[in-house]
Amino acid sequence: MNFERVVRRGVLAGAFVGLLAGGAYAKQDPTPQQVDKQSDKQDIRQDKKDLANDRADRNKDQKDINKDRRDLNKDRTDRNQDQRDINKDKSQLASDNKTYGKGSTQSQADRKDLSADRKDLNKDRTDRNKDQKDINKDKKDLHKDKKDLRHDRKGK
């Protein structure tokens, strides 16, 4: 039993010394390498956040471009239809002028239709131009986001 007590005390003393040494080691200042590792990890986390934000911006800009293109195509279709209406009204006006005379009610109605179609055409052109400007702006944004993304991937 005496031997067991000695061994127990020895083991407990060794454990106590180990705890003291671990506590003293834990209180030491971090080495420059440890500080560099921590800052590198922080930089990597920040770079990953930047990449995610840049990807989200790029995707949003691409969606905007796609939407603006759909709008632009619709405006072109509207403009083309208005131009066809104008051409039809012009020919109908010429026909009514020839048949009924320039002062007839048919000719006046055709002139009114022609005027309304021209206004529609002007509005459609304005919409188309606005959509084209939006597309150009979105393309610039997309280019900038892609540039940022490449820059972030490459490293600063």
C-alpha positions in Angstrom: 0.0 0.0 0.0 2.8 2.3 0.8 4.1 1.8 -2.7 0.6 2.6 -4.2 0.5 5.9 -2.2 3.9 6.9 -3.5 2.8 6.2 -7.1 -0.5 8.0 -6.7 1.2 11.0 -5.3 3.8 11.0 -8.1 1.1 10.8 -10.7 -0.9 13.6 -9.1 2.2 15.7 -8.8 3.1 15.1 -12.4 -0.4 16.1 -13.5 -0.3 19.2 -11.3 3.1 20.2 -12.8 1.7 19.6 -16.3 -1.3 21.8 -15.6 1.0 24.6 -14.3 3.2 24.3 -17.4 0.2 24.4 -19.8 -1.2 27.4 -18.0 2.1 29.2 -18.2 2.4 28.3 -21.9 -1.1 29.5 -22.7 -0.3 33.0 -21.2 2.6 33.6 -23.5 2.3 36.1 -26.3 1.6 34.7 -29.7 4.6 34.4 -32.1 4.7 36.6 -35.2 3.9 33.5 -37.3 0.8 32.8 -35.3 -0.3 36.4 -35.7 0.4 36.2 -39.5 -1.7 33.0 -39.7 -4.6 34.7 -37.9 -4.5 37.7 -40.1 -4.2 35.5 -43.2 -7.3 33.6 -42.1 -9.1 36.8 -41.5 -8.1 38.1 -45.0 -9.3 34.9 -46.6 -12.7 35.1 -44.9 -13.0 38.7 -46.0 -12.0 37.8 -49.6 -14.6 35.0 -49.7 -17.2 37.5 -48.6 -16.1 40.0 -51.3 -16.2 37.2 -53.9 -19.7 36.2 -52.9 -20.9 39.9 -53.0 -19.2 40.4 -56.4 -20.9 37.2 -57.8 -24.2 38.4 -56.5 -23.8 41.8 -58.1 -22.7 40.2 -61.4 -25.8 37.9 -61.4 -28.1 40.8 -60.5 -26.7 42.9 -63.4 -27.1 40.0 -65.8 -30.7 39.6 -64.8 -31.2 43.3 -65.3 -29.7 43.1 -68.8 -31.9 40.2 -69.7 -35.0 42.0 -68.5 -34.0 45.2 -70.4 -33.5 43.1 -73.5 -36.9 41.6 -73.3 -38.3 45.1 -72.8 -36.4 46.4 -75.7 -37.6 43.6 -78.0 -41.2 44.3 -76.9 -40.7 48.0 -77.6 -39.3 47.3 -81.0 -42.3 45.1 -81.8 -44.6 47.8 -80.7 -42.8 50.4 -82.8 -42.9 48.2 -85.9 -46.6 47.6 -85.4 -47.2 51.3 -85.1 -45.2 51.9 -88.3 -47.4 49.4 -90.1 -50.5 51.1 -88.7 -49.2 54.4 -90.0 -48.5 53.0 -93.4 -51.9 51.4 -93.6 -53.6 54.7 -92.5 -51.6 56.7 -95.1 -52.7 54.4 -97.9 -56.3 54.4 -96.6 -56.3 58.2 -96.4 -55.0 58.5 -99.9 -57.7 56.1 -101.1 -60.4 57.9 -99.2 -59.2 61.3 -100.5 -59.3 60.0 -104.0 -62.7 58.3 -103.6 -64.6 60.8 -101.3 -62.5 64.0 -101.4 -60.2 65.6 -98.9 -62.9 67.1 -96.7 -64.9 63.9 -96.3 -65.6 62.3 -92.8 -63.7 59.2 -93.9 -60.6 61.3 -94.7 -60.9 63.2 -91.4 -61.1 59.9 -89.4 -58.1 58.6 -91.3 -56.1 61.7 -90.5 -57.1 61.3 -86.8 -56.0 57.7 -86.8 -52.7 58.7 -88.5 -52.1 61.3 -85.8 -52.8 58.9 -83.0 -50.5 56.2 -84.6 -47.7 58.8 -84.9 -48.0 59.6 -81.2 -47.9 55.9 -80.3 -44.8 55.5 -82.5 -43.0 58.4 -80.7 -43.9 56.9 -77.3 -42.6 53.5 -78.4 -39.3 55.1 -79.6 -38.9 56.9 -76.3 -39.4 53.6 -74.4 -37.0 51.8 -76.7 -34.3 54.5 -76.2 -34.8 54.4 -72.4 -34.5 50.6 -72.4 -31.3 50.8 -74.6 -29.8 53.2 -72.1 -30.7 50.8 -69.2 -29.0 48.0 -71.1 -25.9 50.0 -71.7 -25.7 51.0 -68.0 -26.2 47.4 -66.9 -23.5 46.3 -69.3 -21.1 48.8 -67.7 -22.1 47.5 -64.2 -21.6 43.9 -65.3 -18.2 44.7 -66.7 -17.2 46.4 -63.5 -18.4 43.5 -61.4 -16.6 41.0 -63.5 -13.4 43.1 -63.2 -13.8 43.2 -59.4 -14.4 39.5 -59.3 -11.3 38.7 -61.4 -9.3 41.1 -59.2 -10.5 39.4 -56.0 -9.8 36.0 -57.4 -6.4 37.0 -58.6 -5.5 38.5 -55.2 -4.7 42.1 -54.2 
